[in-house]
Amino acid sequence: MKKITILLLLLVTFVNAQTVPKKRDSLGGVLDEIVIIAAKKKKIETDMKMAVSVDEFLASSDNISFIKRGAYAWEPLLNNMSTERSMVTIDGMHVFGACSDKMDPITSYLESNNISEVDIKSGQAGSLHGATIAGSIDLKRKSTAFGFARKWSGAYQTGFEFNNSQFFNLANVSYSNDKLVVDGSISNRKAENYSDGNNHEVNHSQYEKLNASLGVAYKTSDLSSVRVDAIFDRAKEVGFPALPMDLSLSRALITSVAYKQFFEKGIIKVWDTKVYFNAVEHYMDDTTRPENLVHMDMPGWSTTYGLVSKVNLNSENYASEIQLNAYNNLSIAEMRMYPQDRSERTMFAYSWPWVTTTYAGLSMNNYWDISDSSQLTFGGTLGVNYNYSKYVEFNWIFHPGTPQEKTRFLPSLHAGYNVNLGNFNLSAGGGYGHRAPSVSEGYGYYIYNSFDRYDYIGNPDLRNEISYEMNASAGFENEKISINTKVNYFYIQNYIIGRILSLGSPMNYQSVGVKGYTSLDYATLFNFSINTNYTILQNLHWKGTITYARGLDDNQKNLPFIRPLSYQTSLHFSHKKFGFRTSLNGDLKQSHYSPEYGEDETPSYKNWNVSADYNFKIQDYKMVFQVGAENLFNEYYSTYADWGNIPRMGRNIFTSLKINF
């Protein structure tokens, strides 16, 4: 595959999201790539800020935006589509949140100091990890390479952010020799309520997060190794100002055992197999909201067992990866209502009625170097998805006689062609794929949506969503400038969305009605981006990005949460040990909003940021000190993706000190 240096450059400079691997002629080429991965493990940061969260880092990509319900656990939207339509994995492992309100996306269970890279693939090019419409986001953990001599390395980072009094500590350490590798990390973040651009405190926006990970690898032979990994994450006292309740506690344990075998001869180069287990628990309650007339708890649990087995093939100008994915997930979510006297419970229901999802899929991606300047990629997936609802009587209330079990076949295909013509690069591709309804879409029972204030009911008989996709890109690059343009278009049949039901009454006293998940005939989604990098002087660089999206349903009405035209421009100046960055980003007015789904018009905004850093050494320790300010002019604003129009953070001065050894 293309070296990781190229991949990270693509992520930072927003170039083409589809990676075309180069052929590998020998085992040495594969081993070189492992060394490169280890060398680049400390670059999870943005141009403006070193100590970013995983969410902040992902937001630097031009095809990922976020729905925000507070300062913590943002919901990632890939290609302007909700998380139901994308596949988010950790090292290829499927992890499912335990909150029916989507307040614990998978990205919230990692920290930036235990990630080496993020692999983002658009559309059906991301189907290697399972059925998807929008694409895939694979968060890869740090994995140090085996060394010829004993070696210790690590980093410690601390800092403070003034707006929300956030104090954070991030530490990681690695040890390697010719037989053993140990990678460990620990982090803690604690923040109070933040203030908006009018200097008003945004209540219930505090959070506290602890994350720790450990990985141990042992070389069982010259060409094979076994690795054991574990991640523990805990968040507590997390406020969500856009919701009527908060998170008292969330915990996740993510574990895996992997075996990797290299081959010196033959077409098979690498075989990598992993078994994994993860468990997530999530407790939403409103004990901090005494104004609520009726108190409610919403605990949830998610348990997943899985297998990922991948084989890499290589022969002259052809390379292929074949992957088997299989997992079994149990999702449970409850609603418990209480009067003012919480010693008595007045109502109990399952919002996820013990839903088991079993999936098995076989995927193949192929890469063919037609010539020195052109490559063809093609592949596909055949998956089987099985659902079982233990307490199907909750579904029978709205869908009498619906079966307790449901089996679906989920095929997908994709192809792309890439050609380099001197300084120009052109690509075009297409895809076709199915996805099954999510647990909430299929089996959800009275899931309250505080955005449009409706209770949502799932439908087990929903048809598969079917996506037809086209994509293209064009780029130019020389020593001074690079320009890249990307465009994609999705035509999605049986588009799943909520519509008002004529029967049933709301269960939540704040609800205005009941909506049921249903399928539109179709919906369309168009995404466009252009990215430019220009070297003004040897130590002065400029970047610019413009993105635009438009989503319409089968009646040509606007789809919700589609980003308006947005822009970002930045300058980076460096001189000896000093670095200085400034950026301006914003959205234009959201005029294509969807009142049917609770949206309203949001005005345009602009956000100015600055930062400066200084690199120095004390003995053998390399250090970087950074200071900066986000939203420098303290603008008051709320975007299309801020749940309930909660205001964003006002001026935030941040500091950070990083020590590498």
Secondary structure, 3 states (H helix, E strand, C coil): CCCHHHHHHHHHHCCCCCCCCCCCCCHHHHHHHHHHHHHCCCCCCCCCCCCCCHHHHHCCCCCEEEEECCCCCCEEEECCECHHHEEEEECCEECCCCCCCCCCCHHHHCCHHHEEEEEEEEHHHHHHHCCCCCEEEEEEECCCCCCCCCEEEEEEEEEEECCCCEEEEEEEEEEECCCEEEEEEEEEEEECCCECCCCCECCCCCEEEEEEEEEEEEEEECCEEEEEEEEEEEEEEECCCCCCCEEEEEEEEEEEEEEEEECCCCCEEEEEEEEEEEEEEEEEECCCCCCCCCEEEEEEEEEEEEEEEEEEEEECCEEEEEEEEEEEEEEEEEEEEECCCCCCCCEEEEEEEEEEEEEEEEEEEEEEECCCCEEEEEEEEEEEEEEEECCCHHHHCCCCCCCCEEEEEEEEEEEEEEEEECCEEEEEEEEEEEECCCHHHHHCCCEEECCCCEEEECCCCCCCEEEEEEEEEEEEECCCEEEEEEEEEEEEECCEEEEECCCCCCCCCCCCEEEEEEECCEEEEEEEEEEEEEEEECCEEEEEEEEEEEEEECCCCECCCCCCCEEEEEEEEEECCEEEEEEEEEECCECCCCHHHCCCCECCEEEEEEEEEEEEEECCEEEEEEEEEECCCCCCCCCCCEHHHCCCCCCEEEEEEEEEC
